[in-house]
Amino acid sequence: MKTYDIFRRDGFGPLWMEGENNLEVAKLEAKRLAAKTNKPHFILDIPTLTVMFDTETPRTTKPSRHR
């Protein structure tokens, strides 16, 4: 059983893509898949049900520059 499972965020819910034993390898693969599909991916640690990595960057707002 693979420890780290990679999922794609989709409009209908998460879609399982593949599993990896090594977290660093899973991160690289999630980044590669996200770049290829242009959709966010995340890594879930199945035993603890913890999201270990997410390719979706948090949205930050830039302060407006009114002069």
C-alpha positions in Angstrom: 0.0 0.0 0.0 1.3 3.4 -1.0 1.4 5.9 1.8 1.1 9.2 -0.1 -1.8 9.4 -2.6 -1.9 12.1 -5.3 -5.3 13.5 -6.2 -6.5 16.0 -8.8 -9.0 18.7 -7.7 -11.8 18.4 -10.2 -15.3 20.0 -10.5 -16.9 16.7 -9.3 -14.6 16.1 -6.4 -11.1 14.8 -5.9 -9.8 12.3 -8.5 -7.2 9.8 -7.5 -4.2 9.8 -9.8 -1.5 7.6 -8.2 0.3 6.6 -5.0 3.9 7.0 -3.9 5.9 5.7 -1.0 8.2 8.7 -0.7 6.8 12.2 0.0 9.4 14.1 -1.9 8.8 11.9 -5.0 5.1 12.4 -4.6 5.5 16.2 -4.4 7.5 16.2 -7.7 4.9 14.0 -9.4 2.1 16.2 -8.1 3.8 19.3 -9.5 4.4 17.6 -12.8 0.8 16.5 -13.1 -0.4 19.9 -12.2 1.7 21.5 -14.9 0.6 19.0 -17.5 -3.1 19.2 -16.8 -3.3 22.9 -15.6 -5.4 21.7 -12.6 -4.4 21.7 -8.9 -3.3 18.5 -7.2 -2.8 17.5 -3.6 -1.1 14.7 -1.7 -3.0 12.9 1.1 -1.4 10.8 3.8 -3.9 8.0 3.9 -3.2 6.7 7.4 -3.6 10.1 9.0 -6.0 11.7 6.4 -3.7 14.7 6.3 -3.0 16.8 3.2 0.8 16.9 3.0 1.2 19.1 0.0 -1.0 21.2 -2.3 0.0 22.6 -5.7 -2.7 25.2 -5.5 -1.1 28.4 -4.3 -3.0 30.5 -1.8 -4.6 33.5 -3.3 -3.1 36.7 -2.0 -4.4 40.2 -2.6 -2.0 42.9 -3.5 -2.6 46.3 -1.9 -3.9 48.8 -4.4 -1.7 51.8 -5.1 -3.9 54.8 -5.1 -2.0 58.1 -5.4 
